[in-house]
Amino acid sequence: MEYSELVRQIAEKVSAYLESDCCNKKRLLILTQEHGTECHKALECPKLNEHFSTECALLNEYSCDVDGCEGVVLFNLTNAALSRIVSGICDTPYTSAAAKALLLGKPVWVPKEEIELLKYDASSQYGKMMYENLRRLESFGVTVCSYNDLSDTIIGGTCSESACPKSGPAVCCEDAPAKNICKDFLCSKKVITEKDMVSARSEGADRVLVGQKTIVTDLAREYARAYDIEIIKS
């Protein structure tokens, strides 16, 4: 076979390979802080590999292209990493890559078994604050699911239920039990102060329900705006 013919055949095969599905697969980036069996399962999952080309950032010493990936899967989400990501503190390769994915609007998934916070309840004031961080992370577009549902959730884009404790019924600010986590915070006072808004936030509320003639002080409104709490008069 002549040299020119051999080159032509090789070029045709390379071209065919570049046009094949294996080269056109979307990239899925796996972020973890330490090597573990579960993240390896995700890398080797046949169902995911049918649709994506998976890449472990840690194996590549975080020399990875977040911009060019289709989405990111977070493993080993410790309390420290959760707090850093939510606060915008990008002082590690892991938190920097996760923050960049969120800034770019990339889909981000995290198995709930990989979230350290879920080992603790939200009965303490500190626990409530940490669970609020997790709710904020979900509000940024992070999808939480189980190991078993991970591949189907990524492929099908199915939204999962929040990992945070479910909201309880509306409670009154005058006798709200400290252990409840609520969405609606009912306040029957005639004047709502900043202190009342602090109480509402401590209960995990994102809406405060007040009467039509209730007076809301300027400081209370400023606090509500700062923490995305909606004041509803009814």
Phi, psi and omega in degrees: 000132180292153182301316182297323179290321178298316178299319181297316181294319178297318179297321179295318181293319178296318179297318180295322179295318180295333180269354183284168182296328185295333180269340183264003180296146176286147183270135177243121185262129178259121178251128176210156179265343178209151182290140179206165184291325184292319179292329176292324176299321179294321180295327185258005183297118181302321182296317178292323182291344174289332185248334187228156167259110186271145182219133178264119181295323182293321178298329180264016181054038178060022171271075188229157182260093179293323181301322186270000181272156179281325181191175185229139174247125181263125171245161176056050179276091180284167177300321180295316180294320178302311181297320181294314183298314182296325182275355180077023179267107185251069186256007175226158177302324181295306182292328179295315180293320179295316179296320180296319178299318179292320178297325180277356180076024179285146172296136179231129179241148176216125175294134184296335177292345180266001181264109183302323184302328184291355174281348183242154176268178184251029184284332180273163178297321178293321178298320178298318179297318180293320178292331174295323175299319179293320177297321179295320178298319177294324180292339177282353179112008179279131180258127179256133178209174179275167175306315185296331183262359189301307184297317180294323180294318180293315183288317185268348180069025181288130178283139180253167178288148180302144178281346182284158176304142181294152180290144175264182179290163178297142181233160181272140183292343183277338181218035182289125176291135186296337186276347182282144171245118187234164174262312179263137181238110183270124181235122184262005179292155179279334179231123180261123181252176178300325180299321178295323178292323176298318178297319179297316181294323180296337178270004178080016183282145172244000174220138176245122182262123181228169179283163182299325184263007181292138177266127178249119183292159180299320179296324178294319179293320179296318179296318180298318179295321183295329184245020175055043177258126181270131177259121183242123176264133181217000000 
